C-alpha cells in the first residue's frame, strides 16, 4: 500500500477530513483560541506523528505539501492576518 500512495498523501488525506470539520467550527463562530486548540490537538498531531523518523527522508515537494496544509489551517483560523502574523499569534499560545 505504501508504494501505491506516498506517506505525505496519506497524511494529507487524513488532515483534509479534519480540516473540513475545523471549517465548520470557524463558520459557527467558535472562538479562534478554541479552533486553534482543535488544530493543535486533532490536525497538527497527525502532521507531526513520528516526525523524527520520517522527516529526514522527505523530499522538498513533500515538505512543501505539509507546510501548505499548515498555512491553510492558519488562514482558516485567522483569515484577515498574513501568514507571519498568524504564526506570531500561534507561537504565543
KOLPAFI-601372 format. One record per residue: residue in one letter; x, y, z negated of N, C-alpha, C, O, CB in turn. Coordinates in steps of 0.2 Angstrom, whole numbers, padded with zeros to 4 digits, always signed. Glycine has a CB too. Layout:
BEGIN
AXYZXYZXYZXYZXYZ ...
This chain:
BEGIN
X+0004-0006+0000+0000+0000+0000+0004+0006+0000+0003+0011+0004-0005+0000-0006 X+0010+0006-0004+0014+0012-0004+0017+0014+0002+0018+0020+0004+0019+0011-0009 X+0018+0009+0006+0021+0010+0013+0016+0013+0018+0018+0017+0022+0024+0004+0016 X+0010+0012+0017+0005+0015+0021+0003+0022+0020+0003+0026+0024-0001+0011+0021 X+0003+0024+0013+0002+0030+0011+0007+0033+0006+0009+0029+0002-0005+0031+0007 X+0010+0039+0008+0015+0041+0003+0013+0043-0004+0007+0044-0005+0018+0047+0006 X+0018+0043-0008+0016+0044-0015+0013+0051-0016+0008+0051-0020+0023+0044-0019 X+0016+0056-0013+0013+0063-0014+0006+0063-0011+0002+0067-0013+0017+0068-0010 X+0004+0059-0006-0003+0059-0003-0007+0056-0008-0013+0058-0009-0003+0055+0004 X-0005+0051-0012-0009+0048-0017-0011+0053-0022-0016+0054-0025-0006+0042-0020 X-0005+0057-0024-0006+0062-0029-0011+0067-0027-0015+0069-0031+0001+0065-0031 X-0010+0070-0021-0014+0075-0018-0022+0073-0018-0026+0077-0019-0012+0077-0012 X-0023+0067-0016-0030+0064-0016-0033+0064-0023-0039+0066-0024-0030+0057-0013 X-0029+0062-0028-0032+0062-0035-0033+0069-0037-0038+0070-0041-0027+0058-0039 X-0029+0073-0036-0029+0080-0038-0035+0084-0035-0038+0088-0038-0023+0084-0037 X-0036+0082-0028-0041+0085-0024-0048+0084-0028-0052+0089-0028-0041+0083-0017 X-0049+0078-0030-0056+0077-0033-0056+0081-0040-0062+0083-0041-0056+0069-0035 X-0051+0081-0043-0051+0085-0050-0052+0093-0048-0055+0096-0052-0045+0084-0054 X-0049+0095-0043-0049+0102-0041-0057+0104-0039-0059+0109-0041-0045+0104-0035 X-0060+0099-0036-0067+0100-0034-0071+0102-0041-0075+0106-0041-0070+0094-0031 X-0070+0098-0046-0073+0099-0052-0071+0106-0055-0075+0109-0058-0072+0093-0057 X-0065+0107-0055-0062+0114-0058-0066+0120-0054-0067+0125-0057-0055+0114-0057 X-0067+0119-0048-0070+0124-0044-0077+0125-0046-0079+0131-0047-0071+0122-0036 X-0081+0120-0048-0087+0121-0051-0087+0125-0058-0092+0128-0060-0091+0114-0052 X-0082+0123-0062-0081+0127-0068-0080+0134-0067-0083+0138-0071-0075+0124-0072 X-0076+0136-0062-0075+0143-0060-0081+0146-0058-0083+0152-0060-0070+0144-0055 X-0085+0143-0054-0092+0145-0052-0097+0146-0057-0101+0151-0057-0095+0141-0046 X-0096+0142-0062-0101+0143-0068-0098+0148-0073-0101+0149-0078-0101+0136-0072 X-0093+0151-0071-0090+0157-0075-0088+0155-0082-0088+0158-0087-0095+0162-0076 X-0085+0149-0082-0081+0146-0088-0075+0151-0089-0072+0153-0084-0079+0139-0088 X-0074+0152-0095-0068+0157-0096-0061+0154-0093-0060+0148-0093-0067+0158-0104 X-0057+0159-0091-0051+0157-0087-0047+0153-0092-0044+0148-0089-0047+0164-0085 X-0046+0155-0098-0042+0151-0103-0044+0144-0103-0040+0139-0104-0042+0154-0110 X-0051+0143-0103-0054+0136-0103-0052+0132-0097-0051+0126-0097-0061+0136-0105 X-0053+0135-0091-0052+0132-0085-0044+0130-0084-0042+0125-0082-0054+0137-0079 X-0040+0135-0087-0033+0134-0087-0031+0128-0091-0027+0124-0090-0029+0140-0090 X-0035+0127-0097-0034+0121-0101-0035+0115-0097-0032+0110-0098-0038+0122-0108 X-0041+0115-0094-0043+0109-0090-0038+0108-0084-0036+0102-0083-0050+0110-0086 X-0035+0113-0081-0030+0112-0076-0024+0108-0079-0021+0104-0076-0028+0119-0073 X-0022+0111-0085-0016+0108-0088-0017+0101-0090-0013+0096-0090-0014+0112-0094 X-0023+0099-0093-0025+0093-0095-0026+0088-0090-0025+0082-0091-0031+0093-0100 X-0030+0090-0085-0033+0085-0080-0029+0085-0073-0028+0080-0070-0040+0087-0079 X-0026+0091-0071-0023+0091-0065-0016+0091-0065-0012+0087-0062-0025+0097-0061 X-0013+0095-0069-0006+0095-0070-0003+0089-0072+0003+0087-0070-0003+0101-0075 X-0006+0085-0077-0004+0079-0079-0003+0074-0073+0002+0070-0073-0008+0076-0085 X-0008+0074-0069-0007+0069-0063-0001+0071-0059+0003+0067-0056-0014+0070-0059 X+0000+0078-0058+0005+0080-0053+0012+0079-0057+0017+0078-0053+0005+0088-0052 X+0013+0079-0063+0019+0078-0066+0020+0071-0069+0025+0069-0072+0020+0083-0072 X+0015+0066-0068+0016+0059-0071+0022+0056-0068+0023+0056-0062+0010+0055-0069 X+0027+0054-0072+0033+0050-0070+0037+0055-0066+0041+0052-0062+0031+0044-0067 X+0037+0061-0067+0041+0066-0063+0048+0064-0063+0052+0065-0058+0039+0073-0065 X+0051+0063-0069+0058+0062-0069+0061+0056-0065+0066+0056-0063+0060+0061-0076 X+0056+0051-0064+0058+0045-0060+0058+0047-0052+0062+0045-0049+0053+0040-0062 X+0052+0050-0050+0051+0051-0043+0053+0057-0040+0054+0058-0034+0044+0049-0041 X+0054+0062-0044+0056+0069-0042+0062+0069-0038+0063+0072-0032+0056+0074-0047 X+0068+0066-0040+0074+0067-0036+0073+0064-0029+0077+0065-0025+0080+0063-0040 X+0069+0059-0028+0068+0056-0021+0063+0060-0017+0062+0058-0011+0066+0049-0022 X+0060+0066-0019+0056+0069-0015+0059+0073-0009+0065+0075-0010+0052+0074-0019 X+0056+0073-0003+0058+0077+0002+0056+0084+0001+0052+0085-0003+0056+0074+0009 X+0058+0089+0005+0056+0096+0004+0049+0097+0006+0045+0100+0002+0061+0101+0008 X+0047+0093+0011+0040+0093+0013+0035+0091+0007+0030+0094+0006+0038+0089+0019 X+0037+0085+0004+0033+0083-0002+0033+0087-0008+0028+0088-0011+0036+0076-0004 X+0039+0090-0009+0039+0095-0015+0035+0101-0013+0031+0104-0017+0046+0097-0016 X+0035+0103-0007+0031+0109-0005+0023+0107-0005+0019+0112-0007+0032+0111+0002 X+0021+0101-0004+0014+0099-0004+0012+0100-0012+0006+0102-0013+0013+0092-0002 X+0016+0097-0016+0014+0098-0023+0014+0105-0026+0009+0107-0029+0019+0094-0028 X+0019+0109-0024+0019+0116-0025+0013+0120-0023+0010+0124-0026+0025+0120-0023 X+0011+0118-0017+0005+0121-0013-0002+0119-0017-0006+0124-0018+0004+0118-0006 X-0002+0113-0020-0008+0112-0024-0008+0116-0031-0013+0119-0033-0008+0104-0026 X-0002+0117-0034-0002+0121-0040-0004+0128-0038-0007+0131-0042+0005+0121-0043 X-0001+0131-0033-0003+0138-0031-0011+0138-0030-0014+0143-0032+0000+0140-0024 X-0014+0133-0026-0021+0133-0025-0025+0133-0032-0030+0137-0032-0023+0127-0021 X-0023+0129-0036-0026+0129-0043-0026+0136-0047-0031+0138-0049-0023+0124-0047 X-0020+0139-0047-0019+0145-0050-0023+0151-0046-0026+0155-0050-0012+0147-0050 X-0024+0150-0040-0028+0155-0036-0035+0154-0037-0039+0159-0038-0026+0154-0028 X-0037+0148-0039-0044+0147-0040-0046+0149-0047-0051+0152-0048-0045+0139-0040 X-0041+0149-0052-0042+0151-0059-0042+0159-0059-0046+0162-0062-0037+0148-0064 X-0037+0162-0055-0035+0169-0055-0036+0172-0048-0031+0173-0045-0028+0171-0059 X-0042+0172-0045-0042+0174-0038-0040+0181-0037-0038+0182-0031-0049+0173-0036 X-0040+0186-0041-0038+0193-0040-0031+0194-0041-0029+0200-0041-0042+0197-0044 X-0027+0189-0043-0020+0190-0045-0015+0187-0040-0017+0182-0036-0018+0187-0052 X-0009+0190-0039-0004+0187-0035-0002+0180-0038-0003+0179-0044+0002+0192-0033 X+0002+0176-0035+0004+0170-0037+0009+0172-0043+0009+0168-0048+0008+0166-0032 X+0013+0176-0042+0018+0178-0048+0014+0181-0054+0017+0179-0060+0023+0183-0045 X+0009+0185-0053+0005+0187-0059+0002+0181-0062+0002+0181-0069+0000+0192-0057 X-0001+0177-0059-0004+0171-0061+0001+0166-0065-0001+0164-0071-0008+0167-0056 X+0007+0166-0062+0012+0162-0066+0014+0165-0072+0015+0162-0077+0018+0161-0061 X+0014+0172-0072+0016+0175-0078+0011+0174-0084+0013+0173-0090+0017+0183-0077 X+0005+0174-0082-0001+0173-0087+0000+0166-0089-0001+0164-0095-0008+0174-0084 X+0001+0161-0084+0001+0154-0086+0007+0153-0091+0006+0148-0095+0002+0150-0079 X+0012+0156-0090+0018+0155-0094+0017+0157-0101+0021+0155-0106+0024+0158-0091 X+0012+0162-0102+0011+0165-0109+0006+0161-0113+0006+0161-0119+0008+0172-0108 X+0003+0156-0109-0002+0152-0113+0001+0146-0116-0003+0142-0119-0008+0150-0109 
